[in-house]
């Protein structure tokens, strides 16, 4: 009987603390896994199923999670394709077309999806843009792209084309 008591006291001294530690570690590891999903450590989309999402759908992405495009046009008087001092901005003299939507320039175009390529088309009446088409790729979340379009008066550009031909 005394041998059994010695063996059982050894079991209580060694095995029970190990079981207690294992019991305490199991909830901590599941909590850590849940917290990494909850706080979105990986950077992916968090999908939370709830009654609100079932009826109304998921919330839209924040504006900072999309790309933004800022387009400006200027009168390139010396035709060097660079904005110099004294070359004024052209307000609503040129339009920018993105995915069949026409924006008067200067334009602020938010909500461009990440990892997408967009083709920009530029047109004008009194002023002709030197760049007719430009491809833009939104590479990272919240990227802001600023584009300046050099333009010339339509009569000056037509005269230069006639002289050159």
N, C-alpha and C positions, 0 to 999 in steps of 0.2 A: 504494500500500500504506500509506503514511503517513496519507493522508486517511481510509482505512478505520479505522486504529488510533485516530485522533483522534475519529471519530464513535462508535466503539465505547466509548471511554473516557467520553465524554459520556453515553452510554446507561447505562453502569454507574454513573456518578456520580448521575444523576438518577432513572432508572427503578427501579433496584434498591432504593434507600431507600424510594421510594413503594410498591413492592410489599411490602417488608418491613413497613411501617407498616400497609398494608391487611391483610396476613396476620395481624398481631398484633391488630388491631382486630376482626376477624371473630369470633374465639373470645370476646373480651371482651363483645361485644354479645349473643352467644348465652348466655354465662354470666349476664349481667344479666337476660335474659329468664327463664332457668331459676330464678334466685334469687328473682325476684319471684313466680313461681308457688310455689316451695318454701316461702317465708316468708309467703305469703298477704298481700301488701301491699294488695291490693284489698279484702280483707275477706270474700270469698266462700268457698264451701266448697272445700277442697282435695281433689281426687280422686286418690288414689294407688293404682294397680293393683299388687297384689302377691299372692303365693300365699296368705298368711294371710287377706286380705280375700275371696279367691275361695271359701275353705272356710267361714269364720266370719262374713263380712259386715263392714261398716265399724263402727268403734268408735262407741258412742253419744255424743251431744253432752255436753259438760261441764255440770254443774249451773249454772254461771255464764252459760251461753248460753241459759237458759230464764228465764221470769218466775216470780216467787214471790209468793204471796198470804198475808198474815197477817191473820186475822180474829179480833177480840175482841168480846165482848159485855159490857155493863155495865147495872146497874139505874139507869135514868134516873128518879130520885125526883121531880124537879120538872118533868118532861116538857118540857124546853127543847131536846132533841135535841143537847145538848152535854155532854161529860163534865166534871163539876164535882168539886171536892174532896169526899170522903166518899161518892161513888158507887162502890160496890164492883163488882169484876169478877164475872161469872157464869160459873162453870166447869161445863161440860157441861149447862147448862140450856137451851141453844139449839143447834140443828144447822144446818150450812151444806151445801147440796147443790150440787155442781158436776159437771156432765155425768153425772148419775145416780149419783154417789158421795157418800155421806153422811159428813161430817166433824163430830165434836163440837167445839164452840167452847169455848175458844180453839183455832184451827186454823192449822196451818202447811202450806200446799199448794204444793209445788214442782213444777217440770216443766211449766209452762204455756208453750205455743208462742208464739213471737214473731209479731206481726201477727194474732193471733187475738182474737176477742171471746168472752168467757165470761159466761154468765148465772148469777148466784148466787141461790139461793132460801134463805130463812131461816125456820125453824119452831121452835116451842117449846111446852111443855105448861104449866108453872107460870108462865113468863115469855113474853110475846108480844113479838116484835121489832117496833119501829116501822117498820122497813124490811123489807118482805116479799120484794122482788126488787131486784137491782142488777146492772147490766151493767158489766163490766170489760174494758178493751182493753189487751192487752200490746203496748206501742208499741216498746220497744227491748230489746235483748239484756241479760239480767241484771237487769231491772227488778224492784224489790220494792215491792209495793203493800200498804199497811196500811189496814184498814177496821175502824172501831169501830161496833158496832151498838147503838143505844140500845134498851132493853127496859123494859117495865112488867109488873107482876104481872098475871096473867090476870084476877083478880077486879076489880082497879082499872080495867082497860081496859074490861071489860064494864059496870061501873057507869057510867063516863063515857059510853059509847055509849047506855045507857038514858036518862041524864039529857039528853043532846043530842037524842034522838029524840022 
